[in-house]
Amino acid sequence: MIIDFAGGDLDGLDRTQPVRAYVTANGGRVDTVTVERIAETGAWRVTFRVTPSKAKQPVDIRCYLTLYGEALTETWMNQLTT
């Protein structure tokens, strides 16, 4: 999955800030999570891999960005179906 976050408090942050992604997947497993600032757009990009726990069962995914443990963004939600 690839998600770009932009606007609000994110606009004033530079790439050296310890921005982290909080990602959960109900019905699946999340790994390989990365967060990077895209210099051309100023957006923060989150990438991760989701592996469903059971075939043909939906996986509810949630993701938001944090800085020093405080939420920076709204929660992005999606449902992955296989």
PDB file with SEQRES, HELIX, SHEET and CRYST1 records, atoms N, CA, C and O in Angstrom:
SEQRES   1 A   82  MET ILE ILE ASP PHE ALA GLY GLY ASP LEU ASP GLY LEU          
SEQRES   2 A   82  ASP ARG THR GLN PRO VAL ARG ALA TYR VAL THR ALA ASN          
SEQRES   3 A   82  GLY GLY ARG VAL ASP THR VAL THR VAL GLU ARG ILE ALA          
SEQRES   4 A   82  GLU THR GLY ALA TRP ARG VAL THR PHE ARG VAL THR PRO          
SEQRES   5 A   82  SER LYS ALA LYS GLN PRO VAL ASP ILE ARG CYS TYR LEU          
SEQRES   6 A   82  THR LEU TYR GLY GLU ALA LEU THR GLU THR TRP MET ASN          
SEQRES   7 A   82  GLN LEU THR THR                                              
HELIX    1 AA1 GLY A    8  GLY A   12  5                                   5    
SHEET    1 AA1 3 ILE A   2  PHE A   5  0                                        
SHEET    2 AA1 3 TRP A  44  PRO A  52 -1                                        
SHEET    3 AA1 3 GLY A  28  ARG A  37 -1                                        
SHEET    1 AA2 3 VAL A  19  ASN A  26  0                                        
SHEET    2 AA2 3 VAL A  59  LEU A  67 -1                                        
SHEET    3 AA2 3 GLU A  70  ALA A  71 -1                                        
SHEET    1 AA3 2 VAL A  59  LEU A  67  0                                        
SHEET    2 AA3 2 TRP A  76  LEU A  80 -1                                        
CRYST1    1.000    1.000    1.000  90.00  90.00  90.00 P 1           1          
ATOM      1  N   MET A   1       0.844  -1.163   0.000  1.00  0.00           N  
ATOM      2  CA  MET A   1       0.000   0.000   0.000  1.00  0.00           C  
ATOM      3  C   MET A   1       0.897   1.236   0.000  1.00  0.00           C  
ATOM      4  O   MET A   1       1.991   1.221   0.564  1.00  0.00           O  
ATOM      5  N   ILE A   2       0.427   2.291  -0.630  1.00  0.00           N  
ATOM      6  CA  ILE A   2       1.117   3.577  -0.639  1.00  0.00           C  
ATOM      7  C   ILE A   2       0.082   4.655  -0.318  1.00  0.00           C  
ATOM      8  O   ILE A   2      -0.963   4.732  -0.962  1.00  0.00           O  
ATOM      9  N   ILE A   3       0.383   5.488   0.688  1.00  0.00           N  
ATOM     10  CA  ILE A   3      -0.522   6.570   1.085  1.00  0.00           C  
ATOM     11  C   ILE A   3       0.297   7.844   1.214  1.00  0.00           C  
ATOM     12  O   ILE A   3       1.356   7.833   1.841  1.00  0.00           O  
ATOM     13  N   ASP A   4      -0.175   8.943   0.629  1.00  0.00           N  
ATOM     14  CA  ASP A   4       0.455  10.246   0.790  1.00  0.00           C  
ATOM     15  C   ASP A   4      -0.405  11.113   1.700  1.00  0.00           C  
ATOM     16  O   ASP A   4      -1.609  11.256   1.488  1.00  0.00           O  
ATOM     17  N   PHE A   5       0.231  11.690   2.716  1.00  0.00           N  
ATOM     18  CA  PHE A   5      -0.424  12.621   3.635  1.00  0.00           C  
ATOM     19  C   PHE A   5       0.155  14.012   3.390  1.00  0.00           C  
ATOM     20  O   PHE A   5       1.359  14.151   3.174  1.00  0.00           O  
ATOM     21  N   ALA A   6      -0.694  15.044   3.423  1.00  0.00           N  
ATOM     22  CA  ALA A   6      -0.224  16.421   3.223  1.00  0.00           C  
ATOM     23  C   ALA A   6      -1.149  17.397   3.942  1.00  0.00           C  
ATOM     24  O   ALA A   6      -2.292  17.074   4.268  1.00  0.00           O  
ATOM     25  N   GLY A   7      -0.626  18.597   4.179  1.00  0.00           N  
ATOM     26  CA  GLY A   7      -1.426  19.669   4.756  1.00  0.00           C  
ATOM     27  C   GLY A   7      -1.333  19.726   6.267  1.00  0.00           C  
ATOM     28  O   GLY A   7      -0.721  18.868   6.903  1.00  0.00           O  
ATOM     29  N   GLY A   8      -1.947  20.746   6.825  1.00  0.00           N  
ATOM     30  CA  GLY A   8      -1.989  20.917   8.272  1.00  0.00           C  
ATOM     31  C   GLY A   8      -0.608  21.034   8.883  1.00  0.00           C  
ATOM     32  O   GLY A   8       0.264  21.707   8.334  1.00  0.00           O  
ATOM     33  N   ASP A   9      -0.406  20.384  10.015  1.00  0.00           N  
ATOM     34  CA  ASP A   9       0.867  20.442  10.732  1.00  0.00           C  
ATOM     35  C   ASP A   9       2.024  19.841   9.938  1.00  0.00           C  
ATOM     36  O   ASP A   9       3.184  20.149  10.215  1.00  0.00           O  
ATOM     37  N   LEU A  10       1.731  18.996   8.962  1.00  0.00           N  
ATOM     38  CA  LEU A  10       2.799  18.367   8.177  1.00  0.00           C  
ATOM     39  C   LEU A  10       3.576  19.376   7.339  1.00  0.00           C  
ATOM     40  O   LEU A  10       4.764  19.182   7.079  1.00  0.00           O  
ATOM     41  N   ASP A  11       2.915  20.452   6.913  1.00  0.00           N  
ATOM     42  CA  ASP A  11       3.559  21.429   6.029  1.00  0.00           C  
ATOM     43  C   ASP A  11       4.791  22.084   6.644  1.00  0.00           C  
ATOM     44  O   ASP A  11       5.711  22.458   5.917  1.00  0.00           O  
ATOM     45  N   GLY A  12       4.827  22.230   7.958  1.00  0.00           N  
ATOM     46  CA  GLY A  12       5.946  22.895   8.611  1.00  0.00           C  
ATOM     47  C   GLY A  12       7.079  21.972   9.014  1.00  0.00           C  
ATOM     48  O   GLY A  12       8.057  22.430   9.604  1.00  0.00           O  
ATOM     49  N   LEU A  13       6.978  20.688   8.714  1.00  0.00           N  
ATOM     50  CA  LEU A  13       7.997  19.730   9.135  1.00  0.00           C  
ATOM     51  C   LEU A  13       9.003  19.470   8.028  1.00  0.00           C  
ATOM     52  O   LEU A  13       8.656  19.452   6.847  1.00  0.00           O  
ATOM     53  N   ASP A  14      10.258  19.267   8.424  1.00  0.00           N  
ATOM     54  CA  ASP A  14      11.249  18.878   7.428  1.00  0.00           C  
ATOM     55  C   ASP A  14      11.554  17.391   7.582  1.00  0.00           C  
ATOM     56  O   ASP A  14      11.113  16.758   8.541  1.00  0.00           O  
ATOM     57  N   ARG A  15      12.295  16.847   6.652  1.00  0.00           N  
ATOM     58  CA  ARG A  15      12.533  15.401   6.590  1.00  0.00           C  
ATOM     59  C   ARG A  15      13.320  14.844   7.772  1.00  0.00           C  
ATOM     60  O   ARG A  15      13.380  13.627   7.951  1.00  0.00           O  
ATOM     61  N   THR A  16      13.925  15.714   8.582  1.00  0.00           N  
ATOM     62  CA  THR A  16      14.693  15.235   9.723  1.00  0.00           C  
ATOM     63  C   THR A  16      13.812  14.944  10.946  1.00  0.00           C  
ATOM     64  O   THR A  16      14.281  14.362  11.924  1.00  0.00           O  
ATOM     65  N   GLN A  17      12.546  15.347  10.889  1.00  0.00           N  
ATOM     66  CA  GLN A  17      11.629  15.100  12.001  1.00  0.00           C  
ATOM     67  C   GLN A  17      11.316  13.603  12.097  1.00  0.00           C  
ATOM     68  O   GLN A  17      11.187  12.941  11.067  1.00  0.00           O  
ATOM     69  N   PRO A  18      11.192  13.058  13.309  1.00  0.00           N  
ATOM     70  CA  PRO A  18      10.922  11.623  13.473  1.00  0.00           C  
ATOM     71  C   PRO A  18       9.439  11.266  13.304  1.00  0.00           C  
ATOM     72  O   PRO A  18       8.804  10.754  14.225  1.00  0.00           O  
ATOM     73  N   VAL A  19       8.906  11.545  12.121  1.00  0.00           N  
ATOM     74  CA  VAL A  19       7.514  11.218  11.814  1.00  0.00           C  
ATOM     75  C   VAL A  19       7.405   9.699  11.655  1.00  0.00           C  
ATOM     76  O   VAL A  19       8.217   9.082  10.966  1.00  0.00           O  
ATOM     77  N   ARG A  20       6.407   9.109  12.289  1.00  0.00           N  
ATOM     78  CA  ARG A  20       6.181   7.668  12.252  1.00  0.00           C  
ATOM     79  C   ARG A  20       4.761   7.384  11.772  1.00  0.00           C  
ATOM     80  O   ARG A  20       3.865   8.218  11.904  1.00  0.00           O  
ATOM     81  N   ALA A  21       4.579   6.208  11.219  1.00  0.00           N  
ATOM     82  CA  ALA A  21       3.256   5.756  10.807  1.00  0.00           C  
ATOM     83  C   ALA A  21       2.733   4.749  11.810  1.00  0.00           C  
ATOM     84  O   ALA A  21       3.457   3.848  12.234  1.00  0.00           O  
ATOM     85  N   TYR A  22       1.472   4.903  12.187  1.00  0.00           N  
ATOM     86  CA  TYR A  22       0.780   3.924  13.016  1.00  0.00           C  
ATOM     87  C   TYR A  22      -0.180   3.202  12.085  1.00  0.00           C  
ATOM     88  O   TYR A  22      -1.141   3.795  11.594  1.00  0.00           O  
ATOM     89  N   VAL A  23       0.079   1.918  11.840  1.00  0.00           N  
ATOM     90  CA  VAL A  23      -0.710   1.140  10.881  1.00  0.00           C  
ATOM     91  C   VAL A  23      -1.230  -0.117  11.561  1.00  0.00           C  
ATOM     92  O   VAL A  23      -0.478  -0.833  12.222  1.00  0.00           O  
ATOM     93  N   THR A  24      -2.524  -0.380  11.394  1.00  0.00           N  
ATOM     94  CA  THR A  24      -3.118  -1.619  11.887  1.00  0.00           C  
ATOM     95  C   THR A  24      -3.900  -2.286  10.763  1.00  0.00           C  
ATOM     96  O   THR A  24      -4.375  -1.628   9.838  1.00  0.00           O  
ATOM     97  N   ALA A  25      -4.021  -3.600  10.863  1.00  0.00           N  
ATOM     98  CA  ALA A  25      -4.791  -4.361   9.880  1.00  0.00           C  
ATOM     99  C   ALA A  25      -5.574  -5.436  10.610  1.00  0.00           C  
ATOM    100  O   ALA A  25      -5.020  -6.466  10.993  1.00  0.00           O  
ATOM    101  N   ASN A  26      -6.864  -5.194  10.800  1.00  0.00           N  
ATOM    102  CA  ASN A  26      -7.732  -6.173  11.444  1.00  0.00           C  
ATOM    103  C   ASN A  26      -8.036  -7.264  10.423  1.00  0.00           C  
ATOM    104  O   ASN A  26      -8.697  -7.016   9.414  1.00  0.00           O  
ATOM    105  N   GLY A  27      -7.548  -8.472  10.692  1.00  0.00           N  
ATOM    106  CA  GLY A  27      -7.726  -9.571   9.746  1.00  0.00           C  
ATOM    107  C   GLY A  27      -6.502  -9.786   8.879  1.00  0.00           C  
ATOM    108  O   GLY A  27      -6.550 -10.525   7.896  1.00  0.00           O  
ATOM    109  N   GLY A  28      -5.401  -9.137   9.245  1.00  0.00           N  
ATOM    110  CA  GLY A  28      -4.175  -9.290   8.466  1.00  0.00           C  
ATOM    111  C   GLY A  28      -2.963  -8.857   9.257  1.00  0.00           C  
ATOM    112  O   GLY A  28      -3.067  -8.475  10.423  1.00  0.00           O  
ATOM    113  N   ARG A  29      -1.816  -8.921   8.614  1.00  0.00           N  
ATOM    114  CA  ARG A  29      -0.550  -8.554   9.236  1.00  0.00           C  
ATOM    115  C   ARG A  29       0.116  -7.458   8.408  1.00  0.00           C  
ATOM    116  O   ARG A  29       0.095  -7.499   7.178  1.00  0.00           O  
ATOM    117  N   VAL A  30       0.699  -6.492   9.082  1.00  0.00           N  
ATOM    118  CA  VAL A  30       1.390  -5.374   8.431  1.00  0.00           C  
ATOM    119  C   VAL A  30       2.891  -5.513   8.663  1.00  0.00           C  
ATOM    120  O   VAL A  30       3.331  -5.815   9.772  1.00  0.00           O  
ATOM    121  N   ASP A  31       3.673  -5.289   7.605  1.00  0.00           N  
ATOM    122  CA  ASP A  31       5.120  -5.234   7.766  1.00  0.00           C  
ATOM    123  C   ASP A  31       5.725  -4.307   6.717  1.00  0.00           C  
ATOM    124  O   ASP A  31       5.024  -3.785   5.850  1.00  0.00           O  
ATOM    125  N   THR A  32       7.016  -4.115   6.811  1.00  0.00           N  
ATOM    126  CA  THR A  32       7.787  -3.286   5.884  1.00  0.00           C  
ATOM    127  C   THR A  32       7.230  -1.858   5.818  1.00  0.00           C  
ATOM    128  O   THR A  32       7.025  -1.325   4.728  1.00  0.00           O  
ATOM    129  N   VAL A  33       6.988  -1.247   6.960  1.00  0.00           N  
ATOM    130  CA  VAL A  33       6.435   0.112   7.023  1.00  0.00           C  
ATOM    131  C   VAL A  33       7.572   1.127   6.872  1.00  0.00           C  
ATOM    132  O   VAL A  33       8.575   1.055   7.582  1.00  0.00           O  
ATOM    133  N   THR A  34       7.407   2.071   5.941  1.00  0.00           N  
ATOM    134  CA  THR A  34       8.365   3.163   5.778  1.00  0.00           C  
ATOM    135  C   THR A  34       7.612   4.488   5.710  1.00  0.00           C  
ATOM    136  O   THR A  34       6.459   4.542   5.283  1.00  0.00           O  
ATOM    137  N   VAL A  35       8.288   5.557   6.142  1.00  0.00           N  
ATOM    138  CA  VAL A  35       7.751   6.914   6.055  1.00  0.00           C  
ATOM    139  C   VAL A  35       8.840   7.797   5.476  1.00  0.00           C  
ATOM    140  O   VAL A  35       9.975   7.778   5.952  1.00  0.00           O  
ATOM    141  N   GLU A  36       8.505   8.575   4.448  1.00  0.00           N  
ATOM    142  CA  GLU A  36       9.476   9.499   3.869  1.00  0.00           C  
ATOM    143  C   GLU A  36       8.766  10.760   3.393  1.00  0.00           C  
ATOM    144  O   GLU A  36       7.597  10.726   3.011  1.00  0.00           O  
ATOM    145  N   ARG A  37       9.487  11.859   3.424  1.00  0.00           N  
ATOM    146  CA  ARG A  37       8.956  13.127   2.916  1.00  0.00           C  
ATOM    147  C   ARG A  37       9.329  13.243   1.453  1.00  0.00           C  
ATOM    148  O   ARG A  37      10.487  13.039   1.087  1.00  0.00           O  
ATOM    149  N   ILE A  38       8.365  13.567   0.618  1.00  0.00           N  
ATOM    150  CA  ILE A  38       8.588  13.733  -0.816  1.00  0.00           C  
ATOM    151  C   ILE A  38       8.933  15.199  -1.061  1.00  0.00           C  
ATOM    152  O   ILE A  38       8.073  16.071  -0.930  1.00  0.00           O  
ATOM    153  N   ALA A  39      10.175  15.469  -1.414  1.00  0.00           N  
ATOM    154  CA  ALA A  39      10.662  16.846  -1.553  1.00  0.00           C  
ATOM    155  C   ALA A  39       9.881  17.648  -2.603  1.00  0.00           C  
ATOM    156  O   ALA A  39       9.611  18.831  -2.395  1.00  0.00           O  
ATOM    157  N   GLU A  40       9.525  17.032  -3.701  1.00  0.00           N  
ATOM    158  CA  GLU A  40       8.845  17.739  -4.792  1.00  0.00           C  
ATOM    159  C   GLU A  40       7.465  18.254  -4.408  1.00  0.00           C  
ATOM    160  O   GLU A  40       7.043  19.307  -4.885  1.00  0.00           O  
ATOM    161  N   THR A  41       6.762  17.527  -3.555  1.00  0.00           N  
ATOM    162  CA  THR A  41       5.384  17.900  -3.213  1.00  0.00           C  
ATOM    163  C   THR A  41       5.222  18.345  -1.765  1.00  0.00           C  
ATOM    164  O   THR A  41       4.245  19.013  -1.427  1.00  0.00           O  
ATOM    165  N   GLY A  42       6.181  17.976  -0.900  1.00  0.00           N  
ATOM    166  CA  GLY A  42       6.059  18.269   0.521  1.00  0.00           C  
ATOM    167  C   GLY A  42       5.195  17.276   1.268  1.00  0.00           C  
ATOM    168  O   GLY A  42       5.045  17.379   2.485  1.00  0.00           O  
ATOM    169  N   ALA A  43       4.620  16.306   0.552  1.00  0.00           N  
ATOM    170  CA  ALA A  43       3.783  15.281   1.180  1.00  0.00           C  
ATOM    171  C   ALA A  43       4.657  14.259   1.903  1.00  0.00           C  
ATOM    172  O   ALA A  43       5.840  14.107   1.596  1.00  0.00           O  
ATOM    173  N   TRP A  44       4.066  13.574   2.852  1.00  0.00           N  
ATOM    174  CA  TRP A  44       4.726  12.476   3.563  1.00  0.00           C  
ATOM    175  C   TRP A  44       4.127  11.178   3.052  1.00  0.00           C  
ATOM    176  O   TRP A  44       2.910  10.994   3.091  1.00  0.00           O  
ATOM    177  N   ARG A  45       4.978  10.274   2.572  1.00  0.00           N  
ATOM    178  CA  ARG A  45       4.533   9.016   1.974  1.00  0.00           C  
ATOM    179  C   ARG A  45       4.764   7.857   2.938  1.00  0.00           C  
ATOM    180  O   ARG A  45       5.852   7.681   3.485  1.00  0.00           O  
ATOM    181  N   VAL A  46       3.711   7.078   3.125  1.00  0.00           N  
ATOM    182  CA  VAL A  46       3.779   5.858   3.928  1.00  0.00           C  
ATOM    183  C   VAL A  46       3.636   4.676   2.969  1.00  0.00           C  
ATOM    184  O   VAL A  46       2.734   4.647   2.133  1.00  0.00           O  
ATOM    185  N   THR A  47       4.533   3.711   3.102  1.00  0.00           N  
ATOM    186  CA  THR A  47       4.410   2.473   2.340  1.00  0.00           C  
ATOM    187  C   THR A  47       4.446   1.307   3.316  1.00  0.00           C  
ATOM    188  O   THR A  47       5.160   1.341   4.318  1.00  0.00           O  
ATOM    189  N   PHE A  48       3.669   0.279   3.011  1.00  0.00           N  
ATOM    190  CA  PHE A  48       3.662  -0.919   3.842  1.00  0.00           C  
ATOM    191  C   PHE A  48       3.052  -2.071   3.062  1.00  0.00           C  
ATOM    192  O   PHE A  48       2.403  -1.882   2.033  1.00  0.00           O  
ATOM    193  N   ARG A  49       3.278  -3.262   3.578  1.00  0.00           N  
ATOM    194  CA  ARG A  49       2.728  -4.475   2.974  1.00  0.00           C  
ATOM    195  C   ARG A  49       1.716  -5.076   3.937  1.00  0.00           C  
ATOM    196  O   ARG A  49       1.942  -5.125   5.146  1.00  0.00           O  
ATOM    197  N   VAL A  50       0.586  -5.536   3.380  1.00  0.00           N  
ATOM    198  CA  VAL A  50      -0.462  -6.186   4.170  1.00  0.00           C  
ATOM    199  C   VAL A  50      -0.623  -7.621   3.675  1.00  0.00           C  
ATOM    200  O   VAL A  50      -0.761  -7.870   2.477  1.00  0.00           O  
ATOM    201  N   THR A  51      -0.603  -8.548   4.615  1.00  0.00           N  
ATOM    202  CA  THR A  51      -0.824  -9.960   4.300  1.00  0.00           C  
ATOM    203  C   THR A  51      -2.091 -10.407   5.024  1.00  0.00           C  
ATOM    204  O   THR A  51      -2.134 -10.399   6.254  1.00  0.00           O  
ATOM    205  N   PRO A  52      -3.133 -10.800   4.269  1.00  0.00           N  
ATOM    206  CA  PRO A  52      -4.366 -11.263   4.917  1.00  0.00           C  
ATOM    207  C   PRO A  52      -4.120 -12.512   5.754  1.00  0.00           C  
ATOM    208  O   PRO A  52      -3.306 -13.361   5.391  1.00  0.00           O  
ATOM    209  N   SER A  53      -4.827 -12.621   6.875  1.00  0.00           N  
ATOM    210  CA  SER A  53      -4.722 -13.801   7.737  1.00  0.00           C  
ATOM    211  C   SER A  53      -5.406 -15.013   7.116  1.00  0.00           C  
ATOM    212  O   SER A  53      -4.928 -16.140   7.237  1.00  0.00           O  
ATOM    213  N   LYS A  54      -6.536 -14.766   6.448  1.00  0.00           N  
ATOM    214  CA  LYS A  54      -7.296 -15.850   5.835  1.00  0.00           C  
ATOM    215  C   LYS A  54      -7.675 -15.449   4.411  1.00  0.00           C  
ATOM    216  O   LYS A  54      -8.015 -14.295   4.150  1.00  0.00           O  
ATOM    217  N   ALA A  55      -7.613 -16.403   3.506  1.00  0.00           N  
ATOM    218  CA  ALA A  55      -7.981 -16.144   2.114  1.00  0.00           C  
ATOM    219  C   ALA A  55      -9.453 -15.767   2.011  1.00  0.00           C  
ATOM    220  O   ALA A  55     -10.300 -16.298   2.729  1.00  0.00           O  
ATOM    221  N   LYS A  56      -9.731 -14.861   1.123  1.00  0.00           N  
ATOM    222  CA  LYS A  56     -11.100 -14.413   0.813  1.00  0.00           C  
ATOM    223  C   LYS A  56     -11.816 -13.743   1.969  1.00  0.00           C  
ATOM    224  O   LYS A  56     -13.045 -13.670   1.975  1.00  0.00           O  
ATOM    225  N   GLN A  57     -11.065 -13.248   2.955  1.00  0.00           N  
ATOM    226  CA  GLN A  57     -11.635 -12.493   4.058  1.00  0.00           C  
ATOM    227  C   GLN A  57     -11.141 -11.049   3.957  1.00  0.00           C  
ATOM    228  O   GLN A  57      -9.956 -10.832   3.700  1.00  0.00           O  
ATOM    229  N   PRO A  58     -12.018 -10.051   4.151  1.00  0.00           N  
ATOM    230  CA  PRO A  58     -11.574  -8.658   4.064  1.00  0.00           C  
ATOM    231  C   PRO A  58     -10.628  -8.293   5.211  1.00  0.00           C  
ATOM    232  O   PRO A  58     -10.699  -8.858   6.302  1.00  0.00           O  
ATOM    233  N   VAL A  59      -9.743  -7.333   4.932  1.00  0.00           N  
ATOM    234  CA  VAL A  59      -8.817  -6.819   5.938  1.00  0.00           C  
ATOM    235  C   VAL A  59      -9.105  -5.327   6.099  1.00  0.00           C  
ATOM    236  O   VAL A  59      -9.023  -4.571   5.131  1.00  0.00           O  
ATOM    237  N   ASP A  60      -9.443  -4.900   7.317  1.00  0.00           N  
ATOM    238  CA  ASP A  60      -9.696  -3.489   7.610  1.00  0.00           C  
ATOM    239  C   ASP A  60      -8.374  -2.828   8.000  1.00  0.00           C  
ATOM    240  O   ASP A  60      -7.741  -3.221   8.980  1.00  0.00           O  
ATOM    241  N   ILE A  61      -7.963  -1.822   7.226  1.00  0.00           N  
ATOM    242  CA  ILE A  61      -6.661  -1.171   7.423  1.00  0.00           C  
ATOM    243  C   ILE A  61      -6.878   0.258   7.892  1.00  0.00           C  
ATOM    244  O   ILE A  61      -7.750   0.969   7.393  1.00  0.00           O  
ATOM    245  N   ARG A  62      -6.060   0.667   8.870  1.00  0.00           N  
ATOM    246  CA  ARG A  62      -6.067   2.043   9.375  1.00  0.00           C  
ATOM    247  C   ARG A  62      -4.634   2.540   9.435  1.00  0.00           C  
ATOM    248  O   ARG A  62      -3.715   1.783   9.746  1.00  0.00           O  
ATOM    249  N   CYS A  63      -4.448   3.837   9.130  1.00  0.00           N  
ATOM    250  CA  CYS A  63      -3.110   4.411   9.171  1.00  0.00           C  
ATOM    251  C   CYS A  63      -3.199   5.900   9.482  1.00  0.00           C  
ATOM    252  O   CYS A  63      -4.062   6.609   8.965  1.00  0.00           O  
ATOM    253  N   TYR A  64      -2.288   6.360  10.338  1.00  0.00           N  
ATOM    254  CA  TYR A  64      -2.126   7.797  10.561  1.00  0.00           C  
ATOM    255  C   TYR A  64      -0.685   8.072  10.941  1.00  0.00           C  
ATOM    256  O   TYR A  64       0.046   7.156  11.318  1.00  0.00           O  
ATOM    257  N   LEU A  65      -0.272   9.329  10.844  1.00  0.00           N  
ATOM    258  CA  LEU A  65       1.093   9.726  11.164  1.00  0.00           C  
ATOM    259  C   LEU A  65       1.170  10.315  12.558  1.00  0.00           C  
ATOM    260  O   LEU A  65       0.241  10.976  13.022  1.00  0.00           O  
ATOM    261  N   THR A  66       2.303  10.065  13.227  1.00  0.00           N  
ATOM    262  CA  THR A  66       2.541  10.604  14.563  1.00  0.00           C  
ATOM    263  C   THR A  66       3.899  11.300  14.614  1.00  0.00           C  
ATOM    264  O   THR A  66       4.783  11.031  13.800  1.00  0.00           O  
ATOM    265  N   LEU A  67       4.045  12.189  15.576  1.00  0.00           N  
ATOM    266  CA  LEU A  67       5.318  12.837  15.877  1.00  0.00           C  
ATOM    267  C   LEU A  67       5.440  12.874  17.389  1.00  0.00           C  
ATOM    268  O   LEU A  67       4.599  13.464  18.067  1.00  0.00           O  
ATOM    269  N   TYR A  68       6.479  12.250  17.922  1.00  0.00           N  
ATOM    270  CA  TYR A  68       6.691  12.146  19.368  1.00  0.00           C  
ATOM    271  C   TYR A  68       5.464  11.578  20.080  1.00  0.00           C  
ATOM    272  O   TYR A  68       5.119  12.010  21.180  1.00  0.00           O  
ATOM    273  N   GLY A  69       4.811  10.607  19.443  1.00  0.00           N  
ATOM    274  CA  GLY A  69       3.668   9.936  20.056  1.00  0.00           C  
ATOM    275  C   GLY A  69       2.335  10.642  19.912  1.00  0.00           C  
ATOM    276  O   GLY A  69       1.310  10.104  20.330  1.00  0.00           O  
ATOM    277  N   GLU A  70       2.322  11.832  19.331  1.00  0.00           N  
ATOM    278  CA  GLU A  70       1.085  12.601  19.134  1.00  0.00           C  
ATOM    279  C   GLU A  70       0.610  12.468  17.691  1.00  0.00           C  
ATOM    280  O   GLU A  70       1.414  12.557  16.764  1.00  0.00           O  
ATOM    281  N   ALA A  71      -0.693  12.256  17.495  1.00  0.00           N  
ATOM    282  CA  ALA A  71      -1.247  12.137  16.150  1.00  0.00           C  
ATOM    283  C   ALA A  71      -1.087  13.446  15.388  1.00  0.00           C  
ATOM    284  O   ALA A  71      -1.363  14.524  15.915  1.00  0.00           O  
ATOM    285  N   LEU A  72      -0.635  13.337  14.134  1.00  0.00           N  
ATOM    286  CA  LEU A  72      -0.469  14.503  13.260  1.00  0.00           C  
ATOM    287  C   LEU A  72      -1.559  14.606  12.199  1.00  0.00           C  
ATOM    288  O   LEU A  72      -1.857  15.696  11.710  1.00  0.00           O  
ATOM    289  N   THR A  73      -2.147  13.477  11.848  1.00  0.00           N  
ATOM    290  CA  THR A  73      -3.076  13.450  10.725  1.00  0.00           C  
ATOM    291  C   THR A  73      -4.380  12.776  11.119  1.00  0.00           C  
ATOM    292  O   THR A  73      -4.491  12.163  12.181  1.00  0.00           O  
ATOM    293  N   GLU A  74      -5.346  12.903  10.251  1.00  0.00           N  
ATOM    294  CA  GLU A  74      -6.568  12.128  10.396  1.00  0.00           C  
ATOM    295  C   GLU A  74      -6.238  10.678  10.064  1.00  0.00           C  
ATOM    296  O   GLU A  74      -5.184  10.389   9.496  1.00  0.00           O  
ATOM    297  N   THR A  75      -7.129   9.782  10.414  1.00  0.00           N  
ATOM    298  CA  THR A  75      -6.912   8.364  10.150  1.00  0.00           C  
ATOM    299  C   THR A  75      -7.427   8.000   8.766  1.00  0.00           C  
ATOM    300  O   THR A  75      -8.591   8.226   8.436  1.00  0.00           O  
ATOM    301  N   TRP A  76      -6.527   7.429   7.961  1.00  0.00           N  
ATOM    302  CA  TRP A  76      -6.890   6.888   6.656  1.00  0.00           C  
ATOM    303  C   TRP A  76      -7.391   5.476   6.904  1.00  0.00           C  
ATOM    304  O   TRP A  76      -6.775   4.717   7.652  1.00  0.00           O  
ATOM    305  N   MET A  77      -8.529   5.116   6.268  1.00  0.00           N  
ATOM    306  CA  MET A  77      -9.091   3.776   6.433  1.00  0.00           C  
ATOM    307  C   MET A  77      -9.422   3.200   5.068  1.00  0.00           C  
ATOM    308  O   MET A  77      -9.820   3.912   4.146  1.00  0.00           O  
ATOM    309  N   ASN A  78      -9.243   1.883   4.965  1.00  0.00           N  
ATOM    310  CA  ASN A  78      -9.562   1.186   3.719  1.00  0.00           C  
ATOM    311  C   ASN A  78      -9.850  -0.274   4.052  1.00  0.00           C  
ATOM    312  O   ASN A  78      -9.451  -0.779   5.101  1.00  0.00           O  
ATOM    313  N   GLN A  79     -10.543  -0.932   3.146  1.00  0.00           N  
ATOM    314  CA  GLN A  79     -10.783  -2.360   3.311  1.00  0.00           C  
ATOM    315  C   GLN A  79     -10.204  -3.080   2.111  1.00  0.00           C  
ATOM    316  O   GLN A  79     -10.574  -2.810   0.968  1.00  0.00           O  
ATOM    317  N   LEU A  80      -9.290  -4.001   2.382  1.00  0.00           N  
ATOM    318  CA  LEU A  80      -8.656  -4.804   1.349  1.00  0.00           C  
ATOM    319  C   LEU A  80      -9.428  -6.102   1.200  1.00  0.00           C  
ATOM    320  O   LEU A  80      -9.636  -6.827   2.173  1.00  0.00           O  
ATOM    321  N   THR A  81      -9.849  -6.391  -0.020  1.00  0.00           N  
ATOM    322  CA  THR A  81     -10.534  -7.662  -0.286  1.00  0.00           C  
ATOM    323  C   THR A  81      -9.695  -8.475  -1.254  1.00  0.00           C  
ATOM    324  O   THR A  81      -9.068  -7.938  -2.167  1.00  0.00           O  
ATOM    325  N   THR A  82      -9.698  -9.775  -1.035  1.00  0.00           N  
ATOM    326  CA  THR A  82      -8.885 -10.647  -1.883  1.00  0.00           C  
ATOM    327  C   THR A  82      -9.750 -11.513  -2.750  1.00  0.00           C  
ATOM    328  O   THR A  82      -9.237 -12.313  -3.531  1.00  0.00           O  
TER     329      THR A  82                                                      
END                                                                             
